[in-house]
Amino acid sequence: MRLLLFLLSLAFPFFMLGQKSGDSRPNVILIMADDMGYECLSANGSTEYETPILDGLAKEGIRFTKAISQPLCTPSRVKIMTGKYNYRNYEAFTWLNSNQRTFGNVMKEAGYATCIVGKWQLNGLVYEKEGYQDNQRPHAFGFDEYCLWQLTQLRKEGERFADPLLEQNGELLARDEDAYGPDIVSQFAMDFIDRNKDRPFFVYYPMLLVHDPFVPTPDSDNWAEKESRYKQDTTYFADMMKYTDKIVGRIIDQLKSSGVYENTLLIFTADNGTHPRIYSATQGGQIRGAKGNTIDHGTHVPLIMSWPEKVKKASVYKDLIEFSDFYATLADIVGKREASDGKSFLPLLLGEKQIAREEAFVHYDPMWGKNVNKFRNQFARSRRYKLYQDGKFFDLDKDVMEVNPLSESDLSKKQKKIRKRLEDKIAQAPKWK
């Protein structure tokens, strides 16, 4: 018996981690806001939006200052779910090929109960890709249960906020003009948490908020006026930010109520920068969102992690994290060896030495309209410097808008060394055709 327990501990490093009986590996909840740049959280310097729950989470856990996403939603979703750079598996906007393996598959095979709620948009509906009307595709990617928007129904058939058009475990939910999509999907996630509190679970929540249309939330002053629920105005973005924070608070309350908060790794991030129509006031000045664009405001996203049982002291992590790293980390948590382009940050969560990522890489081909496709590009970056495939080299600390590339003749020895390292990173990827 002792030999069996020893072998199990080798196969599953986290078999003995928590407080639940039977299987006490940590639960994992990955929440990814839609179109929320780094500048939107008060913890990151915002002076315009109210995010007390997320700010509090940052004060108890780890706040990351250099999390790098893709500039656009589907490229980011494909990368974070598979741990691969886009040139390996991004084939079309709003599409994830069924031949891909996701972190849902990894967690399910490790014995976790798995659930996805929120925004799907991966069936390739517009292009009528193979299986575009298959409402079982989330299962193929490792998710036992789901409550999703844009699974087999196009956006034009129904929006995500008031009177939402959602699909839940194989069925279309009845429409309700008084319902609010983010409430429905988050409640489903909370019910899933409580139903699975006696076993390890994984919840992936790609949020419906704070993507446009910018419309009132149930907490907005004019929500009671039904006609106002569909009137778009960027001034509602602040309400949407506040409601996002509120939903995270509800999930935390559910974890505590279910008795699993201490042994749950809760991750909050976003898929790309804020919409270009949004201007946000920060301690460092006004920032315009750059969703779709490869500049820093298009790829620099918030990232906060909390795991009370393991992360005992709040900290700020200033080294790079890129979206391929999440897959590698989840695989590491369940003791599985998985091929990916990512680097596990589990040692950091466990208070061990984390070998810093020296560069992040982005291969970006939007495949989504001429206004966004013009930003098609490749770049590698360190914490401070950024190099594009065409050789343009920027000091982001001094030129965050990337207006004035550094001249080769003016580079110091240190800068030349960094540039060479970034060149080598770009050279590992296929050249543009």
SVG drawing of the C-alpha trace seen along z (x, -y; Angstrom):
<svg xmlns="http://www.w3.org/2000/svg" viewBox="-39 -62 67 64">
<polyline fill="none" stroke="black" stroke-width="0.4" points="0.0,0.0 2.8,-2.4 4.5,-1.6 1.2,-2.4 0.9,-5.8 4.5,-6.6 4.0,-5.8 0.8,-7.8 2.6,-10.8 5.2,-10.6 2.6,-10.4 0.5,-13.2 2.6,-15.7 -0.5,-17.4 -2.3,-14.4 -1.9,-15.5 -2.3,-19.2 -5.7,-20.2 -8.3,-19.7 -10.9,-17.7 -11.2,-14.0 -10.5,-11.5 -8.9,-13.6 -7.5,-16.9 -5.8,-18.4 -6.6,-22.1 -9.6,-23.3 -8.9,-25.8 -11.0,-28.6 -9.7,-30.6 -11.8,-33.8 -10.9,-35.7 -12.6,-39.0 -13.4,-40.0 -11.7,-43.2 -10.2,-44.5 -6.7,-46.1 -4.3,-46.2 -5.2,-49.8 -8.8,-49.0 -8.2,-47.8 -7.7,-50.2 -4.9,-47.9 -3.1,-48.6 -3.5,-52.4 -7.0,-53.0 -8.7,-56.1 -11.9,-55.7 -13.4,-52.2 -14.5,-50.6 -13.0,-47.1 -12.8,-46.6 -13.1,-42.8 -10.3,-42.3 -8.2,-44.9 -8.7,-42.9 -7.8,-39.7 -4.6,-41.3 -3.8,-42.4 -4.2,-38.8 -2.5,-37.0 -0.2,-37.7 -0.6,-40.7 1.3,-40.4 2.5,-43.5 3.6,-41.9 1.0,-39.5 1.0,-39.4 -2.0,-38.1 -2.7,-38.1 -4.3,-41.4 -7.6,-39.8 -10.1,-37.4 -10.0,-34.2 -6.2,-34.2 -6.0,-34.6 -8.6,-31.9 -6.9,-29.4 -3.5,-30.1 -4.6,-30.0 -6.6,-26.9 -4.0,-24.9 -0.7,-26.4 0.4,-26.8 1.5,-29.8 -1.0,-30.8 1.0,-29.6 0.5,-26.1 -3.3,-26.0 -5.1,-29.2 -6.9,-28.6 -9.8,-31.1 -11.5,-33.7 -14.1,-32.2 -12.8,-28.7 -10.9,-26.0 -10.2,-22.9 -11.5,-19.7 -8.0,-18.1 -6.7,-20.4 -6.2,-19.4 -7.1,-21.9 -6.5,-22.4 -10.1,-21.1 -8.9,-17.7 -5.9,-17.8 -8.0,-18.4 -10.7,-16.0 -8.3,-13.2 -6.7,-13.9 -10.1,-13.2 -11.4,-16.8 -15.0,-17.8 -14.8,-20.4 -17.1,-23.2 -17.0,-26.1 -19.3,-29.1 -19.6,-32.4 -18.4,-33.1 -17.7,-30.2 -17.4,-31.5 -15.2,-28.6 -17.5,-26.6 -16.7,-28.7 -20.3,-29.7 -19.7,-32.4 -17.6,-30.2 -19.7,-27.1 -16.7,-25.1 -17.0,-21.3 -19.2,-20.7 -20.4,-24.4 -23.8,-23.3 -22.6,-20.6 -23.7,-21.6 -21.5,-18.9 -18.2,-20.4 -17.3,-21.7 -17.4,-18.0 -14.8,-17.1 -12.5,-19.8 -12.8,-18.3 -15.7,-20.1 -18.3,-18.0 -20.8,-20.9 -21.4,-24.2 -23.5,-27.4 -22.4,-29.4 -23.2,-32.2 -22.4,-31.8 -22.1,-28.0 -24.4,-27.2 -26.3,-30.5 -24.9,-33.6 -24.7,-36.9 -27.3,-38.4 -29.8,-35.9 -29.3,-37.1 -26.9,-39.1 -25.2,-38.2 -26.6,-40.8 -30.3,-41.7 -32.6,-38.9 -29.6,-36.6 -29.4,-33.7 -27.6,-31.0 -27.1,-27.2 -26.7,-25.0 -25.7,-21.3 -27.3,-20.7 -30.4,-22.9 -31.3,-26.4 -32.4,-28.3 -35.7,-30.2 -35.3,-33.8 -36.2,-36.3 -36.1,-40.1 -35.5,-40.7 -32.6,-38.2 -28.9,-39.3 -26.5,-36.9 -23.6,-37.4 -25.9,-36.5 -27.1,-33.3 -23.7,-31.9 -22.0,-32.9 -24.9,-31.3 -24.4,-28.1 -20.7,-28.2 -21.6,-28.7 -24.1,-25.8 -21.4,-23.6 -18.9,-24.6 -21.4,-23.6 -22.3,-20.3 -18.7,-19.3 -17.3,-20.6 -16.3,-17.1 -14.1,-16.5 -11.5,-18.6 -13.0,-20.8 -11.9,-23.1 -14.0,-26.0 -13.0,-28.0 -15.0,-31.3 -14.4,-33.3 -16.6,-36.2 -19.3,-38.0 -18.2,-41.3 -16.9,-43.9 -17.1,-43.5 -19.3,-45.9 -22.2,-46.6 -21.7,-49.1 -25.1,-48.9 -26.6,-49.1 -26.2,-46.4 -28.9,-45.4 -27.1,-47.8 -27.3,-50.8 -29.8,-53.6 -31.9,-53.1 -32.0,-49.3 -35.7,-49.4 -36.4,-51.3 -36.5,-48.3 -35.9,-50.3 -32.7,-51.7 -31.1,-48.2 -30.1,-48.2 -29.0,-51.8 -25.2,-51.8 -23.0,-54.4 -19.4,-54.1 -20.3,-55.7 -21.8,-52.4 -18.3,-50.8 -17.7,-51.9 -20.9,-50.1 -19.8,-47.0 -16.4,-47.1 -18.2,-47.4 -20.5,-44.4 -17.5,-42.3 -16.0,-42.9 -19.3,-42.1 -19.5,-38.7 -16.0,-37.8 -17.1,-38.6 -20.1,-36.3 -17.9,-33.4 -15.6,-34.0 -18.6,-34.0 -19.7,-30.7 -16.3,-29.1 -16.4,-30.1 -20.0,-28.9 -19.0,-25.6 -16.0,-25.3 -13.5,-25.1 -12.0,-28.7 -8.8,-27.9 -7.8,-25.1 -8.9,-26.9 -6.5,-28.6 -8.5,-31.5 -7.0,-33.2 -8.3,-36.4 -7.1,-37.8 -8.4,-39.2 -8.1,-38.1 -6.8,-41.4 -6.7,-45.1 -9.7,-47.4 -11.8,-48.4 -10.4,-51.4 -13.5,-53.5 -12.7,-53.4 -10.5,-56.0 -9.5,-55.2 -8.1,-57.6 -5.1,-56.3 -2.5,-57.5 -0.2,-57.8 -2.6,-59.7 -5.3,-58.7 -5.0,-55.4 -6.9,-54.6 -7.8,-50.9 -5.9,-49.2 -7.8,-45.9 -6.7,-44.3 -3.4,-46.3 0.0,-44.9 1.1,-47.9 1.3,-47.4 -2.2,-48.6 -3.5,-45.8 -1.7,-42.9 -0.9,-44.1 -3.7,-42.5 -4.5,-42.3 -3.5,-39.1 -4.3,-38.3 -4.0,-34.9 -5.2,-33.8 -4.7,-30.4 -5.1,-31.0 -3.8,-27.6 -0.5,-28.1 -0.1,-31.9 0.2,-33.2 1.8,-36.6 0.7,-39.1 3.3,-40.0 3.8,-41.7 5.4,-39.7 7.2,-41.9 8.5,-39.3 6.8,-38.1 3.8,-35.7 2.4,-34.9 -0.8,-33.1 0.9,-29.8 1.9,-29.5 -1.5,-28.7 -1.8,-25.3 1.7,-24.4 0.8,-25.4 -2.5,-23.5 -0.8,-20.4 1.9,-20.9 -0.8,-21.1 -2.2,-17.7 1.3,-16.2 0.9,-15.6 3.7,-16.1 2.2,-18.0 3.9,-19.4 3.3,-23.2 5.0,-26.4 4.4,-27.6 6.4,-27.8 4.8,-26.7 4.5,-29.3 3.5,-26.8 6.7,-27.2 5.8,-30.8 2.5,-29.9 4.1,-27.4 6.6,-29.9 9.5,-28.2 12.0,-29.7 10.5,-30.7 12.9,-30.9 11.8,-34.0 10.6,-34.0 13.1,-36.3 10.9,-36.9 7.4,-36.5 6.4,-35.8 3.4,-36.8 2.5,-35.5 -0.6,-37.4 -2.6,-36.9 -6.1,-38.2 -7.9,-36.7 -10.7,-39.2 -11.3,-42.1 -9.0,-44.6 -9.1,-47.1 -7.6,-44.6 -5.6,-42.5 -3.3,-45.5 -1.8,-44.7 -0.7,-41.2 2.7,-40.8 5.2,-38.9 7.1,-40.2 9.2,-39.1 9.6,-41.2 11.4,-41.3 10.0,-43.2 11.2,-46.5 12.1,-46.0 10.2,-44.8 11.4,-43.7 9.2,-43.2 10.0,-40.8 10.8,-43.8 13.6,-44.8 11.9,-47.7 13.1,-47.8 11.4,-49.8 12.1,-50.8 8.6,-50.4 9.5,-52.2 10.2,-55.4 8.0,-54.8 4.9,-52.8 3.1,-53.9 6.0,-52.6 6.5,-55.8 10.3,-56.1 12.2,-52.8 15.7,-52.7 18.5,-53.2 21.0,-50.3 23.9,-52.7 22.7,-54.1 22.2,-50.8 24.3,-50.1 26.0,-46.7 23.2,-45.6 20.5,-46.6 22.3,-44.8 22.4,-41.7 18.7,-41.9 17.9,-42.6 19.9,-39.5 18.0,-37.3 14.7,-38.6 15.8,-38.0 16.6,-34.4 13.1,-34.0 11.5,-35.3 13.7,-33.1 12.3,-30.0 8.9,-30.6 8.0,-30.2 8.6,-33.2 5.5,-35.0 4.4,-33.8"/>
</svg>
